[in-house]
Amino acid sequence: MTLDEDDSRIAADQLRNISSWKNQGPVAEYETQFARWSGLQFAFAFASGREALSACISALGLLPGDEVILPGYTCVVVPNAFHYAGIKTVYSDIELDTYGLDGSKIEEKITPNTRAVLLHHMYGLVSRDYEQILALAKRRHLKVIEDCAQATGSEYKGLKSGCRGDVAFYSSEQSKILNTIQGGMAGTGDANIAQRINDLRDQMSDPNPDWVKMLLQCVILNYHRFKHPQRWITGPLARFRYGRKEMVSTTPEEEKGVRPSYYGRKMASPVAVLGLNQLKKIDRYNEIRRQQAKRWDEWCESRKYKKPVVLKDSVPVYLRYPVLVEPDKKRNTAWATKELGVEVGVWFIGHIHPTDRSVTNCPNADRAVQQCINLPTLGA
Ligand SMILES: *Cc1c(COP(=O)(O)O)cnc(C)c1O
């Protein structure tokens, strides 16, 4: 929903100038601007958030046999990145205020092999136990990885999310805050880790040019289908021209935990050009999201549903607006179209999205899987 006419024009220009893709200048520029905007000292662009996470894992020096503690409510590509590196994933329960890791339950999961903890800022909300988890990790000498895939731009005490852990990763997949159809960023404030991420990235390959073409066509297609003022005409026309160029974010192999053959790619230059343009608009769009969230707050109050908790001194970005509803209202969401005029999201039909896989001993995550729906904060 953040793709506008200018993004569509950029994609068309890039498709006409394939010879310019060799120019890596935009990637460096996007990294510099992203770092400045997000308060990071160092940022490195990758083809996706999960590939950025894999670079973070290597750069932290995590080794086969090490253990990491993860929220028992996450995306399958997150545990996959650890499994690809031979690291054991241990799930810990979330809280139901911000759907982040419950800081009080982590300690019992720590073993002599535990090296790291991954915390996330889910739905654009700053994790309720952010400081508690950082303090615990420091005390127990664990590395902290921040999953900012859904919370790009959120802030806590005047500093953006992603700046407090050892490393952070971000996503610009098409359902996220910044949209380049697919894309990711790794960030850190540690010069040694940055050097290692940089070295790793230098050894990686560029994405397949056909994949980049498809991504650019997808920008044009999505603009004409979802945003163009005459989309009822331009949508079908663009579909006729480009076919059904849906980009699959997570392949069936990835859902089963298999590492794709192409995995481990840099960001392509045209994607960085799109990222630079998205970055110019992100603050404006995030403000619109916060305004829409106020309307969902009112709806929650009127229906006696619990509102998501905004941590004191935090500025959320509300990628989506999560609400716990009755389980049958999550199973069948037809009511929402009638009552709210929007299509609700049911992300996390299992603990390990988008699979229906479950994890044990995470009762709050169980409840979120049964009851948490999410409402749109930009368009329907
Ligand atoms: C989207 C997402 C990712 C993965 O990002 P990609 O860019 O799709 O690889 C990781 N964690 C969370 C919480 C996400 O929402």
The ligand as an ORCA input file, in Angstrom:
! r2SCAN-3c Opt
* xyz 0 1
  C       8.634    -10.627      7.126
  C       9.281    -11.061      8.361
  C      10.559    -11.638      8.339
  C      11.297    -11.978      7.080
  O      11.554    -10.898      6.224
  P      11.781    -11.198      4.666
  O      12.250     -9.902      4.089
  O      10.451    -11.624      4.110
  O      12.795    -12.273      4.557
  C      11.117    -11.970      9.557
  N      10.496    -11.736     10.728
  C       9.261    -11.184     10.781
  C       8.625    -10.942     12.110
  C       8.616    -10.838      9.605
  O       7.397    -10.294      9.675
*
